[in-house]
Amino acid sequence: MIVVYSILLLVSLLFYIQFEGAFSFYLFCFVAAYPVIFGILTYIVKKKLRVGFDCADKTALRGNSVPINLIIDNDSSLPVPNCEITLRYSTEFGIQTETVKIHTPVFPKNSQVLTVRISYKHYGTLNIEIAKVRIFDILRIIRRRIKLRSASSNTSIVIFPDHIPIANRINDYSESGLESETYSKTKKGDDASEIFDIHTYNEGDKISRIHWKLSAKQDEMMVKDYSLPTTNGILLVIDFSGLTSDHAVLDRMDTLIDAIAAISMHLAEYETAHSILWCARNADGYEKRQVTDLESYTETMGALIGGGLRTARSSPAEVISEQSSGSARYAHIIYCTNGFDDRIRSMLTGSGYGYRYTVLDTAADNSRGYTDGNLSYIPLPINAVAESLENIAI
C-alpha cells in the first residue's frame, strides 16, 4: 500500500501544481500529513486495545469443530479499520504447526467477541496462541503491533479418544488370589470386611448377618449385605517411548490411545476394575490410575492425554521392573507400544508382575502375531484397532 500512497501523493502534488487554489492546497497538505496524523491516531488506539481468549481449556472429540472465542476490547474513541490477529496452533510433538490470520474492523468504545472454529484430527493437547496482533490504517500504510497479555493469549484443546466398541470376553480373576481394596458399587457379595447395604429382614436372610445393635435401636430386624471385592486383575500400559518425530508419529500415537481407550471403556462398561499406567511429567516419572466405571474412565483419559504425551522417561516397562517384588500384582498385563524388543520383553516377563502378558505393537505393520509362554504378541496396524483386538480374551 506504500505504492498506492506514493501515487496519491504524486497525484495530489500534480493536481496542486495544475490547479492552484485553496482546495488543491488543502488536499495536498492532507495527503502529505496522512502518515503523521494516522501514526498518532493508531498509537493512541494501540495503548487502549486488548485482545485475548475468553475461554478456559476445552475438550473435544477428534475431528469435531470447537468454538474458540476471541475478545477484542477497544477502550478508545477511535475505530480500527483493520485489525489483523495471527493465531498459531500446534501439538506438543511440534510436527504440525499451523497459522491462521483473521482480519476484522474494531469499533470504538466496544467489546467484540470473535468466534473461531477449530478442529483437529489427532489426539493430544492442541495448544493455541495469539502469535501477534497488528492494527492498520485504512490504507495499510501505518501499522502498530499490540502488546499481548500472556495470561489470556494462550489456550488449549484436549482431543479425546473416539469410542471404538468391542465385544471381547472378560475373564473372571476373582479366584486368582490377587488382593483387592475396591468393592462393587452395584453388587453385593460375601466379604464381611466391608458392608454393602443394610435392609430390613426378609425371609431367607441369614441369621448370622443380622445387625443386632441397629436392630435394637430400630426395634425391627436389620440385616447386613456384605460387599463384593472387585479384583483389579488387569493392568493396561501405554508406552510412547518408541514414537519418533516422523510423519507417522501422530497416527501411531492415535492408534495406541485408541487401543487403550477401547479396552478400558469396555471394562468400565462392565464395571471391571483395572488400572492404566503411563509415563508422566511428575516427581515419580509415571502415573497409575484405577478405573472402575465410566466416570473414572473419563477422568483417567483426561489425565493421560491432557497431562502431556511426550516424557523424558524411556519406558513404563522400567516402572514395572522397578516395582516388581517377585510376586504377581496383576493377572493380565496388556502392553501397548510402538516397537517391542528383547529389552522390554525381559523387563516384563522377568518382573513377575503379571501372570499373563499381551503386547500390542503399532510398529509391527507386516509382522504376524505369536504366543511364547505367557506372552502373546499382536501387531496393531494404524487405524485397525477393532480388528486387532477382536481375538483378545481380556
C-alpha positions as CSV (number, residue, x, y, z in Angstrom):
1,M,0.0,0.0,0.0
2,I,3.0,2.3,0.2
3,V,3.0,2.3,-3.6
4,V,-0.7,3.4,-3.6
5,Y,0.1,6.2,-1.1
6,S,3.1,7.4,-3.2
7,I,0.8,7.6,-6.2
8,L,-1.8,9.5,-4.3
9,L,0.9,11.9,-3.0
10,L,2.2,12.5,-6.5
11,V,-1.3,12.9,-8.0
12,S,-2.2,15.5,-5.3
13,L,1.0,17.4,-5.9
14,L,0.4,17.5,-9.7
15,F,-3.2,18.5,-9.0
16,Y,-2.0,21.4,-6.8
17,I,0.5,22.5,-9.5
18,Q,-2.0,22.4,-12.3
19,F,-4.9,23.9,-10.3
20,E,-3.7,26.4,-7.8
21,G,-6.2,27.2,-5.1
22,A,-7.3,26.5,-1.6
23,F,-8.9,23.1,-2.3
24,S,-5.9,21.7,-4.1
25,F,-3.6,23.1,-1.4
26,Y,-5.5,21.6,1.5
27,L,-5.8,18.3,-0.4
28,F,-2.1,18.1,-0.9
29,C,-1.4,19.0,2.7
30,F,-3.8,16.3,3.9
31,V,-2.2,13.6,1.8
32,A,1.3,14.7,2.8
33,A,0.3,14.8,6.5
34,Y,-1.6,11.5,6.3
35,P,1.2,9.3,7.8
36,V,1.7,11.7,10.7
37,I,-2.0,12.0,11.5
38,F,-2.8,8.3,11.4
39,G,0.5,7.4,13.0
40,I,-0.6,9.4,16.1
41,L,-4.2,8.0,16.0
42,T,-3.1,4.4,15.7
43,Y,-0.6,4.9,18.5
44,I,-3.5,6.1,20.7
45,V,-5.6,3.1,19.8
46,K,-2.6,0.8,20.4
47,K,-2.5,1.8,24.0
48,K,-6.2,1.0,24.6
49,L,-6.7,-2.1,22.6
50,R,-6.7,-5.6,24.2
51,V,-7.1,-9.0,22.6
52,G,-7.3,-12.3,24.3
53,F,-9.1,-15.6,24.7
54,D,-12.2,-15.7,26.9
55,C,-12.4,-19.5,27.3
56,A,-10.8,-21.9,29.6
57,D,-9.1,-25.0,28.2
58,K,-11.6,-27.2,26.4
59,T,-12.1,-30.8,25.4
60,A,-13.4,-32.2,22.1
61,L,-13.6,-35.4,20.2
62,R,-11.3,-35.9,17.2
63,G,-12.5,-34.1,14.1
64,N,-15.2,-32.1,15.9
65,S,-15.3,-28.4,15.5
66,V,-14.7,-26.4,18.7
67,P,-15.6,-22.8,19.1
68,I,-12.8,-20.6,20.4
69,N,-13.8,-17.0,21.4
70,L,-11.5,-14.1,21.0
71,I,-12.4,-10.9,23.0
72,I,-11.4,-7.6,21.4
73,D,-11.7,-4.6,23.8
74,N,-11.3,-1.1,22.4
75,D,-11.4,1.5,25.1
76,S,-10.5,4.4,22.8
77,S,-12.9,6.6,20.9
78,L,-11.3,5.8,17.6
79,P,-12.2,2.9,15.3
80,V,-9.7,0.5,13.8
81,P,-10.3,-0.1,10.0
82,N,-8.3,-3.3,10.0
83,C,-7.1,-5.4,12.9
84,E,-5.0,-8.5,12.0
85,I,-4.9,-11.3,14.5
86,T,-2.5,-14.2,13.9
87,L,-3.3,-17.5,15.6
88,R,-0.8,-20.3,15.8
89,Y,-1.7,-23.8,16.9
90,S,0.4,-26.9,17.3
91,T,0.7,-30.2,19.1
92,E,3.2,-31.0,21.8
93,F,5.2,-33.1,19.3
94,G,5.7,-29.9,17.2
95,I,5.3,-31.7,13.9
96,Q,2.3,-29.8,12.7
97,T,2.3,-26.1,13.4
98,E,-0.3,-24.0,11.5
99,T,-1.1,-20.3,11.5
100,V,-4.4,-18.6,10.7
101,K,-4.8,-14.8,10.1
102,I,-8.0,-13.1,10.9
103,H,-8.9,-9.6,9.7
104,T,-11.7,-7.6,11.3
105,P,-12.7,-4.0,11.9
106,V,-12.9,-2.8,15.5
107,F,-15.5,-0.3,16.7
108,P,-14.8,2.5,19.2
109,K,-15.7,2.1,22.9
110,N,-16.7,-1.5,22.2
111,S,-16.0,-5.1,23.3
112,Q,-16.3,-7.6,20.4
113,V,-16.5,-11.4,20.5
114,L,-15.0,-13.1,17.5
115,T,-15.6,-16.9,17.3
116,V,-13.2,-19.1,15.5
117,R,-14.0,-22.8,15.0
118,I,-11.0,-25.2,15.1
119,S,-11.0,-28.9,14.6
120,Y,-8.1,-31.4,14.8
121,K,-7.8,-35.0,13.6
122,H,-5.3,-36.3,16.2
123,Y,-5.4,-36.9,19.9
124,G,-3.5,-35.0,22.4
125,T,-3.3,-31.4,23.5
126,L,-3.7,-28.8,20.8
127,N,-2.0,-25.6,22.0
128,I,-3.4,-22.4,20.6
129,E,-1.7,-19.0,21.0
130,I,-2.2,-15.5,19.7
131,A,1.1,-15.1,17.9
132,K,0.7,-11.4,17.2
133,V,-1.9,-8.6,16.8
134,R,-1.4,-5.7,14.4
135,I,-3.6,-2.7,13.6
136,F,-3.6,-0.8,10.3
137,D,-4.9,2.5,9.0
138,I,-7.4,2.4,6.1
139,L,-4.6,2.5,3.5
140,R,-2.5,0.0,5.4
141,I,0.4,2.4,5.4
142,I,0.7,2.7,9.2
143,R,0.9,-0.5,11.3
144,R,1.1,-0.9,15.1
145,R,1.8,-4.1,17.0
146,I,-0.4,-4.7,20.1
147,K,1.3,-5.9,23.2
148,L,-0.2,-9.2,24.4
149,R,-1.0,-10.3,27.9
150,S,0.4,-13.7,28.4
151,A,-2.4,-14.8,30.7
152,S,-5.1,-14.5,28.0
153,S,-3.1,-15.1,24.9
154,N,-2.9,-18.9,25.2
155,T,-5.5,-21.7,25.4
156,S,-5.6,-25.4,24.6
157,I,-8.0,-28.1,23.5
158,V,-7.7,-31.7,24.7
159,I,-8.7,-34.0,21.9
160,F,-10.4,-37.1,23.5
161,P,-10.5,-40.7,22.0
162,D,-13.3,-41.9,19.8
163,H,-15.5,-44.7,21.1
164,I,-14.5,-47.9,19.4
165,P,-17.0,-50.6,20.5
166,I,-15.5,-54.1,21.2
167,A,-17.2,-57.3,22.4
168,N,-14.3,-59.2,23.9
169,R,-14.7,-61.8,26.6
170,I,-13.6,-60.5,30.0
171,N,-12.0,-63.2,32.2
172,D,-13.0,-63.5,35.8
173,Y,-10.0,-63.0,38.0
174,S,-11.8,-63.1,41.3
175,E,-10.3,-66.5,42.1
176,S,-6.8,-65.6,41.0
177,G,-5.6,-65.0,44.6
178,L,-4.9,-61.3,44.0
179,E,-5.8,-58.9,46.8
180,S,-8.3,-56.2,46.3
181,E,-9.1,-52.9,48.1
182,T,-12.0,-51.9,45.9
183,Y,-15.6,-53.2,46.0
184,S,-18.5,-53.2,43.6
185,K,-20.9,-50.3,43.9
186,T,-23.8,-52.2,42.4
187,K,-23.4,-55.8,43.5
188,K,-23.3,-57.4,47.0
189,G,-21.0,-60.2,47.9
190,D,-19.6,-62.2,50.8
191,D,-16.7,-60.0,52.0
192,A,-17.5,-59.2,55.7
193,S,-14.8,-56.6,55.9
194,E,-17.0,-54.1,54.0
195,I,-20.8,-53.5,54.4
196,F,-22.6,-53.0,51.1
197,D,-26.1,-52.2,52.4
198,I,-28.4,-52.7,55.4
199,H,-32.1,-53.6,54.9
200,T,-35.0,-54.9,56.9
201,Y,-35.1,-58.7,57.5
202,N,-36.6,-60.7,54.6
203,E,-37.5,-64.4,54.7
204,G,-34.4,-66.4,53.7
205,D,-31.8,-63.9,55.0
206,K,-29.0,-65.5,57.0
207,I,-29.3,-65.1,60.8
208,S,-25.6,-64.6,61.0
209,R,-25.9,-61.3,59.1
210,I,-28.4,-59.7,61.5
211,H,-27.1,-56.3,62.7
212,W,-28.1,-56.8,66.4
213,K,-27.2,-53.3,67.7
214,L,-29.0,-51.5,64.9
215,S,-32.0,-53.9,65.2
216,A,-32.3,-52.9,68.9
217,K,-32.3,-49.2,68.0
218,Q,-34.8,-49.6,65.2
219,D,-37.0,-52.0,67.0
220,E,-37.0,-54.3,64.0
221,M,-34.7,-56.8,62.5
222,M,-32.0,-55.3,60.3
223,V,-29.7,-57.4,58.0
224,K,-26.3,-56.6,56.6
225,D,-25.3,-57.2,53.0
226,Y,-21.6,-57.7,52.5
227,S,-19.6,-56.3,49.7
228,L,-18.2,-57.9,46.6
229,P,-14.5,-57.3,46.0
230,T,-13.6,-56.2,42.5
231,T,-10.3,-57.8,41.8
232,N,-8.1,-55.3,40.0
233,G,-6.6,-58.1,37.8
234,I,-5.9,-56.1,34.6
235,L,-3.2,-53.5,34.0
236,L,-3.2,-51.5,30.8
237,V,0.1,-49.9,29.9
238,I,0.7,-47.4,27.2
239,D,4.3,-46.8,26.0
240,F,5.0,-43.7,23.9
241,S,8.8,-44.1,24.2
242,G,9.2,-45.7,20.7
243,L,7.5,-42.8,18.9
244,T,9.8,-40.7,16.8
245,S,9.2,-37.3,15.2
246,D,8.4,-38.6,11.8
247,H,5.4,-38.2,9.5
248,A,3.6,-41.2,11.0
249,V,4.1,-40.4,14.7
250,L,0.6,-38.9,15.2
251,D,-1.1,-41.8,13.5
252,R,0.8,-44.3,15.6
253,M,0.1,-42.3,18.8
254,D,-3.6,-42.2,17.9
255,T,-3.7,-46.0,17.4
256,L,-2.1,-46.6,20.8
257,I,-4.6,-44.4,22.6
258,D,-7.5,-46.0,20.6
259,A,-6.4,-49.4,21.8
260,I,-6.1,-48.4,25.5
261,A,-9.4,-46.4,25.4
262,A,-11.3,-49.2,23.7
263,I,-10.2,-51.8,26.2
264,S,-10.7,-49.5,29.2
265,M,-14.2,-48.4,28.2
266,H,-15.2,-52.0,27.5
267,L,-14.1,-53.0,31.0
268,A,-15.6,-49.9,32.6
269,E,-19.0,-50.6,31.0
270,Y,-19.0,-54.0,32.7
271,E,-17.6,-52.4,36.0
272,T,-14.5,-54.5,35.8
273,A,-11.8,-52.7,37.9
274,H,-8.5,-52.2,36.2
275,S,-5.5,-49.8,36.2
276,I,-3.8,-47.8,33.5
277,L,-0.1,-47.0,33.7
278,W,1.9,-44.5,31.7
279,C,5.0,-42.3,32.0
280,A,4.1,-38.8,33.2
281,R,5.7,-35.4,34.0
282,N,5.7,-35.7,37.7
283,A,8.1,-36.5,40.5
284,D,7.7,-40.2,40.2
285,G,8.1,-40.2,36.4
286,Y,4.9,-42.2,35.9
287,E,1.2,-42.2,36.8
288,K,-1.1,-45.1,37.5
289,R,-4.9,-44.6,37.7
290,Q,-7.5,-47.1,38.7
291,V,-10.7,-47.2,36.6
292,T,-13.8,-48.8,38.0
293,D,-16.6,-47.1,36.0
294,L,-17.3,-44.7,33.1
295,E,-16.7,-41.7,35.3
296,S,-13.3,-42.7,36.4
297,Y,-12.5,-43.8,32.8
298,T,-13.2,-40.2,31.6
299,E,-11.1,-38.7,34.4
300,T,-8.2,-41.1,33.6
301,M,-8.3,-40.4,29.8
302,G,-8.3,-36.6,30.6
303,A,-5.2,-37.1,32.8
304,L,-3.4,-39.2,30.2
305,I,-4.0,-37.0,27.2
306,G,-4.1,-33.6,28.9
307,G,-1.0,-34.3,31.0
308,G,1.3,-34.4,28.0
309,L,2.3,-37.4,25.9
310,R,6.0,-36.7,25.5
311,T,8.1,-37.6,28.5
312,A,11.7,-37.9,29.4
313,R,11.5,-41.4,30.9
314,S,12.4,-44.1,28.4
315,S,9.7,-46.7,29.0
316,P,6.9,-47.7,31.5
317,A,8.4,-51.2,31.4
318,E,11.1,-49.8,33.6
319,V,8.5,-48.8,36.2
320,I,7.1,-52.4,36.1
321,S,10.6,-53.8,36.5
322,E,11.4,-51.4,39.4
323,Q,8.2,-52.1,41.3
324,S,8.5,-55.9,41.0
325,S,8.7,-57.8,44.2
326,G,8.8,-61.2,42.7
327,S,5.0,-61.9,43.2
328,A,2.3,-61.2,40.7
329,R,0.3,-58.0,41.2
330,Y,-1.9,-58.4,38.1
331,A,-3.4,-61.4,36.3
332,H,-3.2,-59.9,32.9
333,I,-1.0,-57.0,31.7
334,I,-1.8,-55.5,28.3
335,Y,1.2,-53.5,27.0
336,C,0.6,-51.1,24.0
337,T,3.8,-49.9,22.4
338,N,5.5,-48.7,19.2
339,G,8.5,-51.0,18.9
340,F,8.6,-54.2,21.1
341,D,12.1,-55.5,21.6
342,D,14.0,-58.0,23.7
343,R,14.8,-55.3,26.4
344,I,11.1,-54.7,27.0
345,R,10.3,-58.4,26.9
346,S,12.9,-59.2,29.6
347,M,11.7,-56.3,31.8
348,L,8.1,-57.5,31.5
349,T,8.4,-61.3,31.8
350,G,11.4,-61.1,34.2
351,S,9.5,-58.9,36.6
352,G,6.9,-61.5,37.5
353,Y,4.5,-58.5,37.8
354,G,1.7,-60.4,36.0
355,Y,0.5,-63.9,35.3
356,R,-0.1,-63.2,31.6
357,Y,1.1,-60.6,29.1
358,T,-0.3,-59.3,25.9
359,V,1.7,-56.9,23.7
360,L,0.1,-54.7,21.1
361,D,2.7,-53.2,18.7
362,T,2.0,-50.4,16.2
363,A,5.5,-50.8,14.7
364,A,4.7,-54.3,13.5
365,D,2.8,-53.5,10.4
366,N,3.9,-56.6,8.4
367,S,4.6,-59.0,11.3
368,R,2.4,-61.8,12.5
369,G,1.2,-62.5,16.0
370,Y,2.6,-65.3,18.1
371,T,2.4,-66.7,21.6
372,D,5.5,-67.5,23.6
373,G,4.9,-69.0,27.0
374,N,2.8,-66.5,29.0
375,L,3.3,-63.7,26.5
376,S,1.2,-63.1,23.4
377,Y,2.3,-60.7,20.7
378,I,-0.3,-59.0,18.4
379,P,0.5,-56.5,15.6
380,L,-1.5,-53.3,15.9
381,P,-1.7,-51.7,12.4
382,I,-2.6,-48.0,12.2
383,N,-6.3,-47.4,12.2
384,A,-7.1,-51.1,12.6
385,V,-7.7,-51.3,16.4
386,A,-11.1,-53.1,16.4
387,E,-9.7,-55.8,14.1
388,S,-6.6,-56.3,16.1
389,L,-8.4,-56.5,19.4
390,E,-11.3,-58.8,18.4
391,N,-9.5,-62.1,19.4
392,I,-8.1,-61.0,22.7
393,A,-9.5,-62.6,25.8
394,I,-9.2,-59.7,28.2
